[in-house]
Amino acid sequence: KRSIDSGHSDYRILSYFGRLNYDYKGRYLLSAVFRQDGYSSLLGDNRWGFFPGVSAGWIFGQENFVKNALPFLSFGKLRAGWSNIAGGSDPYIRNTYATIGTPFSGDPIYSMPATFNNPLIKPELKTTKEIGLEASFFKNRLGFDVTLYDVKTTDLIIPLPVDPATGYGFKRINAGEMTNKGVEAMLNVTPVKTSDFTWDMSWNFTKNNNKLVELQDDLQNYILTNAPFRVQLAAQVGYSYGVILGTDFVYDANGNKVVGSNGYYKASAIKPLGSVLPDYNMGLRNTLKYKNLSMSFLFDMQQGGKYFSTSHMFGMYSGMLEESALGGNREAGVVLAGVKENGQPNDILLDAATWGASYYNTVDAQNVFDASYIKLRDLTIGYDLPKSIIGNTLQGVRVSFFGRNLLAWNLAFKGIDPENTSYGSGNIQGLEGGSLPSTRTYGFNVNFKF
């Protein structure tokens, strides 16, 4: 028994699942998956779907002709796969229900939601193709694993804006196609290995090219979020998902920024200012061990991507950021670099307060920053106490000191951590809204093995 305001919802997926595996001599591997899913939230023929998948692998390192040609090869495997999977939807998505609000003077309050649900909604469909190569050499002193993938998602479930005269702000529909193509790679190396000292290195790399291929009919962009930011976050056809839309600088034929008669930079029409998605990410971990002493540290790097900083916008507007002080001489004012509309060099002097205000009410691109960074993600130093100290009662005791999020370089705006620029979860990424500073963490561990 549940109360009417408990917020409980029921959702069920009924699945029939089968798998066939074939293994020949431990070298040739084949797997096929057959899946039939039924979603309680969908209706009729849209409720059921058949979603197969197949994968194959060849462990070529065990072939004699490979061993003869590459005697230094320890292991090698080639793999490939293809699959179809589907996603259902939220519960009660077929019909539109009134919402019961807090009673007023004992009378119930009902209201209709902003989104009109669709009884003909279909599940989203994701088709994945993948191929990979894994190999290790010199008794596993050197190894790599590379994967190429191509993912296409169709029938995206989105709330499409509609004419408010319908009584709703949105209608839930299936629309669009999105692709993700990329590479994931890992490299493991042991440069030094002796009886007392070992040095291991691990490098990983990921690059994903995302593209919104189409929405519905002639719809070119779909706004993901708006207030409380000056800019908008959108899914725009032909661009990566999560495009920042806002005003940019106006440039003359020679590439100079154009300054208006008020001394502010002139603003363009609303246009894409970059995607929140990075060009690539990679990490490098080193682990060094000398007898009972070990040290491990990890560097993380992100290249590309953009974010809009509300903190920078208001910090400049209010004069609270160091940059607004004009090098400690606010009274001198500033002349913005660029040309006037007549092509002559700009000579309009702005006082510091007026200049700072321009970050709020003119060009949005002034508050859009590159999201690249290099970080010392963690550092750990550990020591295994020798048996002469712990005796035979315990199998081992390890003492370690660690630090997390220790240092950062290559920040476009030193006051903001690019990893800390999401206003919320889900689609609201790359819009920084007064985020708290990132923190370093230090710790001490003692592990006992019995």
C-alpha positions as CSV (number, residue, x, y, z in Angstrom):
1,K,0.0,0.0,0.0
2,R,1.4,3.4,-1.0
3,S,0.3,6.9,-0.4
4,I,-0.8,9.0,-3.4
5,D,2.2,11.3,-3.1
6,S,4.9,8.6,-2.6
7,G,6.3,9.3,-6.1
8,H,6.4,5.5,-6.8
9,S,6.4,4.3,-10.4
10,D,6.4,0.8,-12.0
11,Y,8.4,-0.2,-15.1
12,R,9.1,-3.7,-16.5
13,I,11.2,-5.2,-19.2
14,L,10.4,-8.7,-20.3
15,S,13.3,-10.4,-22.1
16,Y,14.0,-13.6,-23.9
17,F,17.7,-14.2,-24.2
18,G,19.9,-16.7,-25.9
19,R,23.6,-17.1,-26.6
20,L,25.6,-19.5,-28.8
21,N,29.3,-19.8,-28.3
22,Y,31.8,-21.7,-30.5
23,D,35.4,-22.3,-29.6
24,Y,37.8,-24.2,-32.0
25,K,41.1,-25.2,-30.6
26,G,41.1,-22.2,-28.3
27,R,42.0,-20.0,-31.3
28,Y,38.9,-19.3,-33.2
29,L,36.0,-17.8,-31.1
30,L,32.5,-17.0,-32.2
31,S,29.6,-15.8,-30.2
32,A,26.0,-14.9,-31.2
33,V,23.4,-13.3,-29.0
34,F,19.7,-13.3,-29.6
35,R,17.5,-11.0,-27.5
36,Q,13.8,-10.2,-27.6
37,D,12.7,-7.4,-25.3
38,G,9.3,-6.1,-24.4
39,Y,8.8,-2.7,-22.6
40,S,5.9,-2.0,-20.4
41,S,6.1,1.7,-21.1
42,L,5.5,1.2,-24.9
43,L,2.4,0.2,-26.9
44,G,1.5,-2.4,-29.5
45,D,4.2,-3.3,-32.1
46,N,6.5,-0.8,-30.6
47,R,6.6,-2.7,-27.3
48,W,8.6,-5.6,-28.7
49,G,11.9,-5.7,-30.5
50,F,14.4,-8.3,-31.7
51,F,18.0,-7.2,-31.0
52,P,20.8,-9.6,-32.2
53,G,24.5,-9.4,-31.9
54,V,27.6,-11.3,-33.1
55,S,31.3,-11.2,-32.2
56,A,34.3,-13.2,-33.4
57,G,37.9,-13.5,-32.3
58,W,41.1,-15.0,-33.7
59,I,44.0,-15.7,-31.3
60,F,46.7,-15.6,-33.9
61,G,49.6,-15.7,-31.5
62,Q,49.1,-19.5,-31.2
63,E,49.5,-20.2,-34.9
64,N,52.7,-21.9,-35.8
65,F,53.4,-19.6,-38.8
66,V,53.1,-16.6,-36.6
67,K,55.4,-18.0,-33.9
68,N,58.0,-18.7,-36.6
69,A,57.7,-15.3,-38.1
70,L,57.4,-13.4,-34.8
71,P,59.2,-15.3,-32.1
72,F,59.1,-12.3,-29.8
73,L,55.3,-12.3,-29.9
74,S,53.8,-13.4,-26.5
75,F,50.1,-13.1,-27.4
76,G,48.0,-11.7,-30.2
77,K,44.3,-11.5,-30.8
78,L,42.1,-9.9,-33.5
79,R,38.4,-9.3,-32.6
80,A,35.3,-7.9,-34.3
81,G,31.7,-7.4,-33.3
82,W,28.3,-6.1,-34.3
83,S,25.2,-5.6,-32.2
84,N,21.8,-4.0,-32.1
85,I,20.5,-2.9,-28.7
86,A,17.5,-0.7,-27.7
87,G,16.5,1.6,-24.9
88,G,13.0,1.9,-23.7
89,S,11.8,5.0,-22.0
90,D,10.6,6.5,-18.8
91,P,7.5,4.9,-17.1
92,Y,4.1,6.3,-18.2
93,I,5.4,7.9,-21.3
94,R,2.5,6.9,-23.6
95,N,-0.2,9.0,-22.0
96,T,-0.4,12.5,-20.4
97,Y,-1.5,12.6,-16.8
98,A,-2.5,15.5,-14.6
99,T,-0.3,16.3,-11.7
100,I,-1.7,16.6,-8.2
101,G,-0.4,19.6,-6.3
102,T,-0.5,20.7,-2.7
103,P,-4.1,21.2,-1.6
104,F,-5.2,24.9,-1.2
105,S,-7.7,25.5,1.7
106,G,-8.5,21.8,1.6
107,D,-9.3,21.7,-2.1
108,P,-7.1,19.6,-4.4
109,I,-5.1,21.2,-7.2
110,Y,-4.5,19.6,-10.5
111,S,-2.3,20.8,-13.4
112,M,-1.2,19.4,-16.7
113,P,2.5,18.8,-17.4
114,A,4.5,20.9,-19.9
115,T,5.2,17.8,-22.1
116,F,2.6,16.0,-24.1
117,N,3.4,12.2,-24.2
118,N,3.1,10.1,-27.3
119,P,1.3,6.7,-27.4
120,L,3.2,5.7,-30.6
121,I,6.7,6.3,-29.1
122,K,9.3,3.7,-30.2
123,P,12.5,2.6,-28.4
124,E,15.8,4.2,-29.3
125,L,17.9,1.9,-31.4
126,K,21.7,1.7,-31.1
127,T,23.8,-0.2,-33.7
128,T,27.5,-0.8,-32.8
129,K,30.3,-2.0,-35.0
130,E,33.7,-2.6,-33.5
131,I,37.1,-4.1,-34.4
132,G,40.1,-4.5,-32.1
133,L,43.7,-5.8,-32.0
134,E,45.5,-6.9,-28.9
135,A,49.1,-8.0,-28.7
136,S,52.0,-8.4,-26.3
137,F,55.7,-8.9,-26.9
138,F,59.0,-9.9,-25.2
139,K,57.4,-12.0,-22.5
140,N,54.7,-9.4,-21.8
141,R,57.2,-6.6,-21.4
142,L,55.5,-4.6,-24.2
143,G,51.8,-4.7,-25.1
144,F,49.0,-2.8,-26.6
145,D,45.2,-3.0,-27.1
146,V,43.5,-0.8,-29.8
147,T,39.8,-0.6,-30.6
148,L,38.0,1.2,-33.4
149,Y,34.2,1.7,-33.0
150,D,31.3,3.1,-35.0
151,V,28.0,3.6,-33.1
152,K,24.8,4.9,-34.7
153,T,21.8,5.8,-32.6
154,T,18.4,6.4,-34.3
155,D,14.8,7.2,-33.1
156,L,16.1,9.4,-30.3
157,I,13.4,10.1,-27.8
158,I,13.2,13.9,-27.3
159,P,10.6,16.4,-26.1
160,L,10.1,18.6,-29.2
161,P,9.0,22.2,-28.6
162,V,5.5,22.9,-30.0
163,D,3.2,25.9,-30.2
164,P,2.0,26.8,-26.7
165,A,-1.5,27.3,-28.2
166,T,-1.7,23.5,-28.0
167,G,-1.7,23.8,-24.3
168,Y,1.8,22.2,-24.0
169,G,5.3,23.4,-24.4
170,F,6.7,20.1,-25.7
171,K,5.7,16.9,-27.4
172,R,7.6,13.7,-26.9
173,I,8.7,12.2,-30.3
174,N,11.2,9.8,-31.9
175,A,13.6,11.9,-34.0
176,G,17.1,12.1,-35.3
177,E,20.2,10.2,-35.8
178,M,23.5,10.5,-34.0
179,T,26.9,8.9,-34.7
180,N,29.9,8.3,-32.5
181,K,33.1,7.1,-34.2
182,G,36.4,6.8,-32.4
183,V,39.4,4.9,-31.1
184,E,40.4,3.6,-27.7
185,A,44.0,2.6,-27.2
186,M,46.2,1.3,-24.3
187,L,49.9,0.7,-24.2
188,N,51.8,-1.1,-21.4
189,V,55.6,-1.1,-21.2
190,T,58.0,-2.4,-18.6
191,P,61.3,-0.5,-19.5
192,V,63.2,-1.9,-16.5
193,K,62.9,-5.2,-14.7
194,T,65.5,-6.6,-12.3
195,S,65.4,-8.7,-9.2
196,D,65.1,-5.6,-7.0
197,F,63.7,-2.8,-9.3
198,T,60.7,-2.7,-11.6
199,W,59.4,0.2,-13.7
200,D,56.0,-0.2,-15.3
201,M,54.3,2.4,-17.6
202,S,50.7,2.4,-18.8
203,W,49.3,4.9,-21.4
204,N,45.7,5.2,-22.5
205,F,44.1,7.3,-25.2
206,T,40.5,7.9,-26.3
207,K,39.2,10.0,-29.1
208,N,35.5,10.2,-30.0
209,N,34.0,12.0,-33.0
210,N,30.4,12.8,-32.3
211,K,28.0,14.2,-34.8
212,L,24.2,14.9,-34.8
213,V,23.3,13.8,-38.4
214,E,19.7,14.8,-38.4
215,L,16.7,15.7,-36.2
216,Q,13.2,15.7,-37.6
217,D,12.2,17.1,-41.0
218,D,13.8,20.6,-41.4
219,L,14.6,21.0,-37.7
220,Q,18.3,22.1,-37.4
221,N,18.8,22.5,-33.7
222,Y,17.3,21.4,-30.4
223,I,17.9,23.5,-27.3
224,L,19.0,21.4,-24.4
225,T,19.0,24.1,-21.8
226,N,18.7,27.8,-21.5
227,A,18.2,29.8,-18.3
228,P,19.9,30.8,-16.0
229,F,22.8,31.3,-18.6
230,R,23.3,33.9,-21.2
231,V,24.3,31.2,-23.7
232,Q,22.3,28.2,-24.8
233,L,23.3,24.5,-25.0
234,A,22.0,22.8,-28.1
235,A,22.1,19.7,-30.3
236,Q,22.7,21.2,-33.7
237,V,22.7,19.2,-37.0
238,G,26.1,18.8,-38.4
239,Y,27.9,19.5,-35.1
240,S,28.9,17.5,-32.1
241,Y,26.3,17.1,-29.4
242,G,26.4,19.9,-26.8
243,V,27.1,23.0,-28.9
244,I,27.4,26.3,-27.0
245,L,25.3,28.9,-28.8
246,G,25.9,32.6,-28.1
247,T,27.3,35.8,-29.6
248,D,30.8,36.1,-31.0
249,F,33.1,39.0,-31.9
250,V,32.5,40.8,-35.2
251,Y,35.7,40.8,-37.3
252,D,36.6,43.0,-40.3
253,A,38.1,41.7,-43.6
254,N,41.6,41.7,-42.0
255,G,40.6,39.7,-39.0
256,N,40.5,42.6,-36.5
257,K,37.8,42.8,-33.8
258,V,35.3,45.6,-34.5
259,V,34.5,48.1,-31.7
260,G,31.2,49.9,-31.6
261,S,30.7,53.6,-30.9
262,N,30.2,52.8,-27.2
263,G,33.7,51.4,-26.9
264,Y,32.4,47.8,-26.5
265,Y,33.2,45.0,-28.9
266,K,30.4,44.5,-31.4
267,A,28.5,41.3,-31.0
268,S,27.5,38.9,-33.8
269,A,24.3,37.1,-34.2
270,I,23.8,33.9,-32.2
271,K,26.2,31.2,-33.5
272,P,28.0,28.1,-32.4
273,L,30.9,28.9,-30.1
274,G,32.2,25.3,-29.7
275,S,31.2,21.9,-28.4
276,V,31.5,20.8,-24.8
277,L,33.0,17.5,-26.0
278,P,36.8,17.3,-26.0
279,D,39.0,16.3,-29.0
280,Y,40.7,13.6,-27.0
281,N,41.7,12.4,-23.5
282,M,44.7,10.4,-22.4
283,G,46.5,9.3,-19.3
284,L,50.0,8.1,-18.3
285,R,50.7,6.1,-15.2
286,N,54.2,5.2,-13.9
287,T,54.7,2.6,-11.2
288,L,58.2,2.1,-9.7
289,K,59.1,-0.5,-7.2
290,Y,62.4,-1.0,-5.4
291,K,62.4,-4.0,-3.1
292,N,59.6,-3.2,-0.5
293,L,59.2,0.5,-1.5
294,S,56.9,1.6,-4.4
295,M,55.7,4.8,-5.9
296,S,52.9,5.3,-8.5
297,F,51.7,8.5,-10.1
298,L,49.2,9.3,-12.8
299,F,49.0,12.2,-15.3
300,D,45.7,13.0,-17.0
301,M,45.3,15.2,-20.1
302,Q,42.3,16.5,-21.9
303,Q,42.6,18.4,-25.2
304,G,39.8,20.6,-26.6
305,G,36.2,21.1,-25.7
306,K,34.7,24.4,-24.5
307,Y,32.8,25.7,-21.5
308,F,30.9,28.9,-20.6
309,S,31.9,30.4,-17.2
310,T,29.2,32.3,-15.4
311,S,31.7,32.9,-12.6
312,H,34.0,34.7,-15.1
313,M,31.1,36.7,-16.5
314,F,29.9,38.0,-13.1
315,G,33.4,38.2,-11.7
316,M,34.4,40.7,-14.4
317,Y,31.1,42.5,-14.2
318,S,31.4,43.0,-10.4
319,G,35.1,43.7,-10.4
320,M,35.9,40.8,-8.1
321,L,38.4,39.0,-10.4
322,E,42.0,40.0,-10.5
323,E,41.9,40.6,-14.3
324,S,39.3,43.4,-13.7
325,A,41.9,45.4,-11.8
326,L,43.9,46.2,-15.0
327,G,47.2,45.3,-13.5
328,G,46.5,47.3,-10.3
329,N,45.6,50.5,-12.1
330,R,41.8,50.6,-12.5
331,E,41.9,54.4,-12.8
332,A,43.8,54.3,-16.1
333,G,40.9,52.6,-17.9
334,V,41.4,50.5,-21.0
335,V,41.2,50.9,-24.8
336,L,40.0,47.6,-26.4
337,A,42.3,46.3,-29.1
338,G,40.6,46.4,-32.5
339,V,39.2,48.8,-35.0
340,K,36.2,51.1,-35.1
341,E,33.4,50.6,-37.6
342,N,35.1,53.1,-40.0
343,G,38.2,50.9,-40.1
344,Q,40.4,53.3,-37.9
345,P,42.2,52.0,-34.9
346,N,40.1,52.1,-31.8
347,D,40.8,55.0,-29.4
348,I,37.7,55.0,-27.1
349,L,38.7,54.9,-23.5
350,L,36.6,52.8,-21.1
351,D,36.8,53.1,-17.3
352,A,37.4,49.8,-15.5
353,A,33.7,49.4,-14.3
354,T,32.3,50.0,-17.8
355,W,34.8,47.6,-19.3
356,G,34.0,44.9,-16.7
357,A,30.3,45.3,-17.4
358,S,30.9,44.4,-21.1
359,Y,31.6,40.8,-20.1
360,Y,27.9,40.6,-19.0
361,N,26.0,42.3,-21.7
362,T,27.9,42.1,-25.0
363,V,30.0,39.3,-26.5
364,D,29.4,35.8,-24.9
365,A,32.6,34.4,-26.4
366,Q,34.5,36.5,-23.9
367,N,33.3,34.0,-21.2
368,V,33.9,30.8,-23.3
369,F,37.1,29.0,-22.5
370,D,39.0,26.0,-23.8
371,A,38.5,23.0,-21.5
372,S,42.0,21.5,-22.0
373,Y,44.1,20.5,-18.9
374,I,47.0,18.5,-17.7
375,K,46.7,17.1,-14.2
376,L,48.8,15.2,-11.7
377,R,45.8,13.1,-10.8
378,D,47.3,11.1,-8.0
379,L,50.5,10.1,-6.3
380,T,50.9,7.1,-4.0
381,I,54.0,6.1,-2.0
382,G,53.9,2.7,-0.2
383,Y,56.1,0.5,1.8
384,D,55.6,-3.2,2.7
385,L,56.9,-3.9,6.1
386,P,59.5,-6.8,6.2
387,K,58.8,-10.0,8.0
388,S,61.5,-9.2,10.5
389,I,59.2,-6.5,11.8
390,I,55.7,-8.0,11.5
391,G,56.7,-11.6,12.3
392,N,54.6,-14.6,11.2
393,T,51.2,-13.5,12.7
394,L,50.4,-11.5,9.6
395,Q,50.9,-12.2,5.9
396,G,51.8,-8.6,5.2
397,V,51.4,-5.0,6.3
398,R,51.5,-2.1,3.8
399,V,51.8,1.5,4.8
400,S,51.0,4.1,2.1
401,F,50.6,7.9,1.7
402,F,48.6,9.3,-1.2
403,G,47.5,12.6,-2.7
404,R,44.7,13.2,-5.2
405,N,44.1,16.1,-7.7
406,L,47.5,17.6,-6.7
407,L,48.5,19.9,-9.6
408,A,47.0,21.3,-12.8
409,W,48.5,23.0,-15.9
410,N,47.4,24.4,-19.2
411,L,44.2,25.9,-17.9
412,A,42.6,28.6,-20.1
413,F,41.1,30.3,-17.0
414,K,43.1,29.6,-13.9
415,G,40.2,30.1,-11.6
416,I,38.1,27.2,-13.0
417,D,38.7,23.5,-13.2
418,P,37.3,22.3,-16.6
419,E,36.2,19.1,-14.9
420,N,34.0,21.1,-12.5
421,T,32.0,23.0,-15.1
422,S,28.7,21.1,-15.1
423,Y,25.7,22.9,-13.7
424,G,23.9,19.7,-13.2
425,S,23.5,16.1,-14.6
426,G,22.3,14.8,-17.9
427,N,22.4,17.3,-20.8
428,I,23.6,20.3,-18.8
429,Q,27.3,20.0,-19.4
430,G,29.9,22.7,-20.2
431,L,27.9,25.5,-18.4
432,E,29.7,26.5,-15.3
433,G,27.4,28.3,-12.8
434,G,29.3,29.3,-9.7
435,S,31.1,26.0,-9.2
436,L,33.1,25.5,-6.0
437,P,36.9,25.2,-6.3
438,S,38.4,21.8,-6.8
439,T,40.2,20.4,-3.7
440,R,43.3,18.4,-3.1
441,T,43.1,15.3,-1.0
442,Y,45.8,13.8,1.1
443,G,45.6,10.5,3.0
444,F,47.3,7.7,4.8
445,N,46.5,4.0,4.6
446,V,47.6,0.9,6.6
447,N,46.6,-2.4,5.1
448,F,46.8,-5.7,7.0
449,K,46.8,-9.1,5.3
450,F,45.9,-12.1,7.5
